Amino acid sequence: MTDSAHPRLLVTLCTYNERENLELLIPEIHKYLPYAAILVIDDNSPDGTGEYAKELRKADSRIHSIHRTGKLGLGTATIAGFQYAIENHYELVLNLDADFSHPPRFMPDLVEATKAADVAIGSRYVPGGKIEGWGPKRYFMSGAINWYARLLLRLKSRDCSGSFRCYRVSKLAEIDFALLRAKGYAFQEEILYRCRRVGCTFREVPFTFEERRFGSSKINMGEAFSALGVMLVLGFDNCLGKRVRTLPSDSAE
C-alpha cells in the first residue's frame, strides 16, 4: 500500500518474545499510519514471534521481517532496520518498542515533526511528556543516564535513552554503522551522538510512556552500567574527533 501524499515510511520493531504484544500492536500501528510498511526484526524468539510475522506477510504486503539466529542485541537489531530502510529507499524510519510502552497514537506526531527536523524524538522529559508506572529506581536510573549522555556526548535532547524516534533515512545513510560501539541499550545514546556528528537537526515530541502490556522488561542494572561505560568511551572519541561518517564523505567530517 502506498500513498503519494505521505513519505515512504518504514516502522521497525525489534522483538524477542513479543508475540502477544505484536498481535495487537501491528493493527494499532496501521490504525494511525495506514500507509506505513512495518519491519519486524526478530532475534529467534522461542515464543514464535518471528513465525507469526512471516504469517502476517502472507495476508498483508506492508509487513516484512528479518529473522536472526539468536539474541544478538537491541543495537544490532535497530541497525539492521536502518540498513533495510536505506537499501529499500525509504524516506523515514520510525522505531518503537514492541511492548506498547510507546503508544502508536503518538506516531503521527513524530512523522509530522520530521518536516522540521532530521530526527524526531519521542520525549518523556519535555513539557507534556509523562511516564506511567515507574518507581524511584527506574526514574533515578533513567535520569542519571540522560544527564551523563548530555554531559559526555554534547547532546541537547532531554530524552536521550528512549528508542521511540523517527529518523530521516538520507542522514542515517551518512553514518558508518561499522564504527558503532554499543550492542545493547547504549545504542540509543550512541546513535544520537553520531546523528549530531553528521549534522542532524533534532526535535523532541512529548508522549506518555506506558508500562508494557505483556511479557517482562529486558533492561537491568547490568545494561545500565554497560551503557555508562560505552558513553565514557564515546566521550573520548568525541574529544579526539574520531570518524563517524562513511568513507566517501570523510572529508566533510
C-alpha positions as CSV (number, residue, x, y, z in Angstrom):
1,M,0.0,0.0,0.0
2,T,1.5,3.4,-1.0
3,D,0.2,6.9,-0.7
4,S,1.8,9.7,-2.7
5,A,0.6,12.3,-0.1
6,H,2.8,10.7,2.5
7,P,6.5,10.0,2.8
8,R,7.8,6.4,2.3
9,L,7.8,5.3,5.9
10,L,9.2,2.2,7.5
11,V,8.2,1.3,11.1
12,T,10.7,-1.0,12.8
13,L,10.0,-3.4,15.7
14,C,12.9,-5.2,17.3
15,T,11.5,-8.3,19.0
16,Y,12.3,-11.1,21.4
17,N,9.3,-12.9,22.8
18,E,6.8,-10.3,21.9
19,R,4.2,-12.5,20.2
20,E,1.2,-11.4,22.4
21,N,2.1,-7.7,22.0
22,L,2.7,-8.0,18.3
23,E,-0.8,-9.4,17.7
24,L,-2.3,-6.2,19.0
25,L,0.4,-3.7,18.1
26,I,0.6,-4.2,14.3
27,P,-3.1,-3.4,13.8
28,E,-2.8,-0.4,16.1
29,I,0.2,1.0,14.1
30,H,-1.8,0.7,10.9
31,K,-4.8,2.4,12.6
32,Y,-2.7,5.6,12.9
33,L,-0.3,5.2,10.0
34,P,-2.1,3.0,7.4
35,Y,0.4,3.8,4.7
36,A,3.4,2.6,6.7
37,A,5.4,-0.5,6.0
38,I,6.3,-2.5,9.1
39,L,9.6,-4.4,9.6
40,V,9.9,-7.0,12.4
41,I,13.5,-7.8,13.3
42,D,13.2,-10.9,15.5
43,D,16.1,-12.5,17.4
44,N,14.9,-16.1,17.1
45,S,12.1,-15.7,19.8
46,P,11.2,-19.0,21.5
47,D,7.6,-17.9,21.6
48,G,7.2,-17.8,17.8
49,T,7.2,-14.1,17.3
50,G,9.3,-14.4,14.1
51,E,7.0,-17.2,12.6
52,Y,4.0,-15.0,13.4
53,A,5.5,-12.1,11.5
54,K,6.0,-14.4,8.5
55,E,2.4,-15.5,8.5
56,L,1.2,-11.9,8.6
57,R,3.2,-11.2,5.5
58,K,1.1,-13.7,3.5
59,A,-2.0,-11.5,4.0
60,D,-0.5,-8.0,4.2
61,S,2.2,-6.9,1.8
62,R,3.0,-3.9,4.2
63,I,4.6,-6.3,6.7
64,H,8.2,-7.5,6.3
65,S,10.5,-9.4,8.6
66,I,14.2,-10.2,9.3
67,H,14.9,-13.4,11.3
68,R,18.2,-13.5,13.1
69,T,20.0,-16.6,14.5
70,G,19.8,-15.6,18.2
71,K,19.6,-12.8,20.8
72,L,22.2,-10.5,19.2
73,G,21.3,-7.2,20.9
74,L,19.0,-4.3,20.5
75,G,21.6,-2.1,18.9
76,T,22.4,-4.5,16.1
77,A,18.7,-5.2,15.5
78,T,18.0,-1.5,15.2
79,I,20.9,-1.1,12.7
80,A,19.5,-4.0,10.7
81,G,16.3,-2.0,10.4
82,F,18.2,1.2,9.4
83,Q,20.1,-0.7,6.7
84,Y,16.9,-2.2,5.4
85,A,15.4,1.3,5.2
86,I,18.5,2.6,3.3
87,E,18.7,-0.3,0.9
88,N,14.9,-0.1,0.1
89,H,14.9,3.7,-0.4
90,Y,12.5,4.7,2.4
91,E,12.4,8.4,3.3
92,L,11.7,7.9,7.0
93,V,12.3,5.1,9.5
94,L,10.3,5.1,12.8
95,N,11.4,2.9,15.6
96,L,9.3,1.9,18.6
97,D,9.4,-0.8,21.3
98,A,7.2,-3.8,20.6
99,D,5.5,-3.8,24.0
100,F,3.1,-0.9,23.9
101,S,5.3,1.3,26.1
102,H,5.4,3.7,23.1
103,P,1.7,4.1,22.3
104,P,1.1,4.2,18.5
105,R,-1.3,7.1,18.8
106,F,1.8,9.4,19.2
107,M,3.4,8.1,16.0
108,P,1.8,10.7,13.6
109,D,3.3,13.5,15.8
110,L,6.8,12.1,15.3
111,V,6.3,11.9,11.5
112,E,4.9,15.4,11.4
113,A,8.0,16.7,13.4
114,T,10.4,15.4,10.7
115,K,9.1,18.2,8.4
116,A,11.3,20.5,10.5
117,A,14.0,18.1,11.8
118,D,16.1,15.1,10.7
119,V,15.4,13.2,14.0
120,A,12.1,13.4,15.9
121,I,12.5,12.1,19.4
122,G,9.5,10.8,21.4
123,S,10.3,12.5,24.8
124,R,9.2,11.7,28.3
125,Y,11.1,14.7,29.7
126,V,9.8,17.8,27.8
127,P,6.6,19.6,28.8
128,G,3.6,17.4,28.0
129,G,5.7,14.2,28.3
130,K,4.8,11.7,31.0
131,I,5.8,8.3,32.5
132,E,3.3,5.9,33.9
133,G,4.1,3.0,36.3
134,W,7.7,3.7,37.2
135,G,9.2,3.5,40.7
136,P,12.0,5.7,42.1
137,K,14.7,3.2,41.0
138,R,13.8,3.5,37.3
139,Y,13.4,7.3,37.5
140,F,16.9,7.6,39.0
141,M,18.5,5.2,36.5
142,S,16.9,6.9,33.5
143,G,17.7,10.4,34.8
144,A,21.4,9.5,35.5
145,I,21.9,8.0,32.1
146,N,20.3,11.0,30.3
147,W,22.4,13.5,32.3
148,Y,25.5,11.5,31.6
149,A,24.7,11.4,27.9
150,R,24.2,15.1,27.6
151,L,27.5,15.8,29.5
152,L,29.7,13.4,27.6
153,L,28.2,13.4,24.1
154,R,27.2,17.1,23.9
155,L,23.6,16.1,23.3
156,K,20.9,18.8,23.9
157,S,17.9,16.5,24.0
158,R,16.2,15.9,27.3
159,D,15.4,12.3,26.4
160,C,18.5,10.5,25.0
161,S,17.8,7.0,26.2
162,G,14.4,6.1,24.7
163,S,14.0,4.3,21.4
164,F,10.8,6.0,20.2
165,R,12.1,8.1,17.3
166,C,11.7,8.9,13.7
167,Y,14.8,9.4,11.5
168,R,15.4,10.8,8.1
169,V,16.9,7.9,6.2
170,S,19.2,10.0,4.0
171,K,21.0,11.3,7.1
172,L,21.3,7.8,8.6
173,A,23.0,6.8,5.3
174,E,25.9,9.2,6.1
175,I,26.8,7.2,9.3
176,D,29.3,4.4,9.2
177,F,27.5,1.8,11.2
178,A,30.6,-0.4,11.3
179,L,32.1,2.1,13.8
180,L,29.3,1.8,16.4
181,R,30.4,0.5,19.8
182,A,27.2,-0.3,21.5
183,K,25.4,-3.6,21.1
184,G,22.7,-3.2,23.7
185,Y,20.7,-0.3,25.2
186,A,23.6,2.2,25.0
187,F,22.9,2.2,21.3
188,Q,20.1,4.8,21.8
189,E,22.6,7.5,23.1
190,E,25.3,6.5,20.6
191,I,23.1,6.9,17.5
192,L,22.0,10.4,18.7
193,Y,25.7,11.3,19.1
194,R,26.5,10.0,15.6
195,C,23.5,11.8,14.1
196,R,24.7,15.0,15.8
197,R,28.2,14.5,14.3
198,V,26.7,14.2,10.7
199,G,24.8,17.4,11.2
200,C,21.3,16.2,12.0
201,T,18.7,18.6,13.4
202,F,16.5,17.4,16.3
203,R,13.1,18.0,17.7
204,E,11.6,16.4,20.8
205,V,7.9,15.5,20.8
206,P,6.1,14.8,24.1
207,F,4.4,11.5,24.7
208,T,3.2,9.3,27.5
209,F,5.4,6.3,28.3
210,E,3.2,3.4,29.4
211,E,4.0,0.0,31.0
212,R,4.3,-3.0,28.7
213,R,1.1,-5.0,28.3
214,F,2.6,-8.5,28.1
215,G,6.0,-10.1,29.0
216,S,8.8,-8.7,31.0
217,S,11.3,-5.9,30.6
218,K,14.7,-6.8,29.3
219,I,16.6,-3.8,30.8
220,N,18.5,-4.3,34.1
221,M,21.3,-2.6,36.1
222,G,23.9,-4.5,34.2
223,E,22.7,-2.9,30.9
224,A,22.7,0.5,32.6
225,F,26.3,0.2,33.8
226,S,27.3,-1.1,30.3
227,A,25.7,2.0,28.8
228,L,27.6,4.3,31.1
229,G,30.9,2.6,30.0
230,V,30.1,2.9,26.3
231,M,29.3,6.6,26.7
232,L,32.5,7.3,28.5
233,V,34.4,5.8,25.6
234,L,32.3,7.8,23.1
235,G,33.1,10.9,25.1
236,F,36.8,10.3,24.5
237,D,36.0,9.6,20.8
238,N,34.2,13.0,20.6
239,C,37.2,14.8,22.1
240,L,39.5,13.2,19.6
241,G,37.2,13.9,16.7
242,K,37.1,10.2,15.6
243,R,35.4,9.5,12.3
244,V,31.7,8.7,12.2
245,R,30.8,9.2,8.5
246,T,31.0,6.6,5.7
247,L,34.3,6.8,3.9
248,P,33.2,8.7,0.8
249,S,32.2,11.6,3.0
250,D,35.2,11.6,5.3
251,S,36.5,15.0,4.0
252,A,33.3,16.6,5.2
253,E,33.8,15.4,8.8
